[in-house]
Each structure stands twice: as structure tokens, then as C-alpha cells.
Amino acid sequence: MPSSSGPSLRVLVTGASRGIGAAIVAELGAQGHRIALTARTEADLVAVAAAVDGPTLVLPADAIDPAAPQRLIDAVVAEWGGIDVLVLNAGEAVSAPIERTDEELWNSLLEINLTSPFRFVRAATPVMKAQGFGRMIVVASVASKIGAPYISAYVSAKHGVLGMVRAAAAELATTGITVNAVCPGYVDTPMTQRSVDAIVAKTGRSRELVLGNLQSAQPIGRLITAGEVATAVSFLANDSGGINGQSIVIDGGAVQS
Ligand SMILES: NC(=O)c1ccc[n+]([C@@H]2O[C@H](COP(=O)([O-])OP(=O)(O)OC[C@H]3O[C@@H](n4cnc5c(N)ncnc54)[C@H](OP(=O)(O)O)[C@@H]3O)[C@@H](O)[C@H]2O)c1
């Protein structure tokens, strides 16, 4: 049976091509685990995988394709005989006032941040149950815990995915599978840089001012690093099984839960 204390867990990371996902690949890869990477942009996945010493598998896919989760889990199992750790990190954030959040924006954010992670959990569950072991970790957000202006679709999707984590954790607790979430504040990644660009374009404020506002959202006065999120994911991936249905906030102390 696979063990979290063994040297080589079989890991699938979604959204592995940059930002938090790339940091998770680097962290778990440095521990000697086997890492399958997926996102849409193959060239970026290849570059992230090239920095890992151990075995990697590059599996380009669009995570909102309903057939992709099963296909990707099957590919990992075909290559390595099973899957021990599933890190569901792929996500998108788009802001808009409620009255300008149209059907397309609402549905697209629910699809990538909520429905897609559910499909991965559903596809991995039979394999992990048969193994009697699995660690599922969702990269959620502080937006899973509190609301904020202009991101109703994102907040709804991220609250929903934390609900899915808790339900799956409760349901699978007797099987050797744990399901947990990490909930970052603003992280220094391309996603946050895009948010800064969008706010600058909409408000005409200076980049320094906008970035300063995002930094001060964390009481520690800076953005969270992708490596800090990866450390929390690694902790859950290597946990012996006592932590289940939890959500670790990584935001310098703003949301205390
Ligand atoms: N940055 C923050 O401040 C922050 C805070 C809290 C939570 N989070 C969450 O952390 C996760 C990662 O965020 P990040 O900041 O690292 O974002 P990022 O820099 O924009 O990276 C997003 C990753 O997701 C992949 N992705 C996006 N849409 C996809 C799709 N349809 N199919 C497959 N892959 C897709 C992207 O790759 P491709 O474009 O190549 O597909 C990329 O690898 C997200 O779930 C986000 O909501 C971020």
C-alpha cells in the first residue's frame, strides 16, 4: 500500500504551468515524488517539469473539459500504477460588479473553480479507495471564507469548492483518503499581476498604489509567496491522515478561522 512516509508518492497537480501550481511541483518534486503536471499550455508545463530532478509526466488538457479529469487520472494510473496525491489548483479569477456579472462569467468561474475540482475528486475516488490511501488537496482561497466586493462569482465558486472538500472528507473518512483545502490571500503570481493590471486600467490609479493596497490586505504587509502555499500543500500531502476536511488559511492573519 502506498504510504505518505514513503519516498515516492504519485502526484497529479492541476494548474501546474505557473504561479502556485509550479511552486507545488517544485516543492513535491524536490522531495523525490513522481509528479504529473497538467494545464492547457504544454510549453510552460515542459519548462516547469524540466526543473524537477525526478520522474515527471506532462499531460496538457483543458480542466473544464468534462472528460479531462477521468482521462488524466487514467493516464497517471497507466504510467505509475496508481495515484496517491491529487492537488486541484487550476483556477481563474475575474472581477465584475454584480449587475455586470453575466451568465457567461458566472458559469465560467463556477466551471473552473468548482465543477472541475469536483470531477477530479469523483474520478480519483475509486482508485484511491482501492488503494486504501489518498491525499486530495484543493487550492481554494480566503474567498472560500469571506465575501468581498466585485467578485461574487469567484467567491461563490470558492465557497462551493470548500463545501465540496468538507462533504468529500466526511464521506471518504473511513477509506484512507483525506480531503483538505488551503486558502491563500493575495499571492505573488501572474494571477495577482493580472488583477493589478485590471485595477490600474479601470481606476487609473498608479501601479504602486494598487499593489500596496493588495499587500496591505495581508496584516504582514506583503503578498504571500507561491512557495508558502506550496509548503502548506506539502504538509497536507505528507500528513499521516489525522487532518481531514480542514482549510488552512495562508494570508498573514487577516482571516482567523
Ligand atoms: N494568486 C492569488 O492571489 C490567489 C489567491 C487565492 C487563491 N488562488 C488560487 O490559486 C490557484 C492558482 O492561482 P495562481 O495565482 O497560481 O494563478 P495563475 O498564475 O493564473 O495560474 C493558473 C494556473 O491554472 C491553469 N489553468 C487556468 N485555467 C485552466 C483551464 N481551463 N484548464 C487547465 N488549466 C487551467 C493555468 O495554466 P494554463 O493557462 O496554461 O492552462 C495556470 O497553470 C487558483 O485556483 C486560484 O484561484 C490564487
The ligand as a Gaussian input file, in Angstrom:
#p B3LYP/6-31G(d) Opt

LIG

0 1
 N       -2.948000      34.481000      -6.843000
 C       -3.690000      34.655000      -5.760000
 O       -3.650000      35.727000      -5.127000
 C       -4.594000      33.548000      -5.270000
 C       -5.208000      33.700000      -4.035000
 C       -6.044000      32.706000      -3.549000
 C       -6.270000      31.572000      -4.295000
 N       -5.677000      31.446000      -5.513000
 C       -5.974000      30.231000      -6.276000
 O       -4.767000      29.538000      -6.531000
 C       -4.879000      28.809000      -7.746000
 C       -3.679000      29.127000      -8.631000
 O       -3.628000      30.509000      -8.817000
 P       -2.356000      31.286000      -9.391000
 O       -2.312000      32.592000      -8.714000
 O       -1.170000      30.392000      -9.409000
 O       -2.919000      31.549000     -10.897000
 P       -2.152000      31.695000     -12.285000
 O       -0.821000      32.254000     -12.075000
 O       -3.108000      32.400000     -13.183000
 O       -2.060000      30.163000     -12.748000
 C       -3.260000      29.447000     -13.004000
 C       -2.941000      28.040000     -13.436000
 O       -4.165000      27.375000     -13.755000
 C       -4.115000      26.904000     -15.109000
 N       -5.439000      26.987000     -15.699000
 C       -6.268000      28.050000     -15.753000
 N       -7.396000      27.746000     -16.425000
 C       -7.250000      26.434000     -16.811000
 C       -8.063000      25.537000     -17.543000
 N       -9.251000      25.893000     -18.047000
 N       -7.607000      24.287000     -17.736000
 C       -6.425000      23.895000     -17.250000
 N       -5.603000      24.706000     -16.546000
 C       -6.021000      25.958000     -16.337000
 C       -3.101000      27.830000     -15.800000
 O       -2.469000      27.219000     -16.903000
 P       -2.875000      27.426000     -18.437000
 O       -3.266000      28.865000     -18.613000
 O       -1.641000      27.032000     -19.171000
 O       -4.000000      26.475000     -18.670000
 C       -2.077000      28.001000     -14.679000
 O       -1.213000      26.891000     -14.615000
 C       -6.225000      29.212000      -8.347000
 O       -7.191000      28.228000      -8.043000
 C       -6.563000      30.498000      -7.641000
 O       -7.949000      30.747000      -7.579000
 C       -4.826000      32.400000      -6.014000

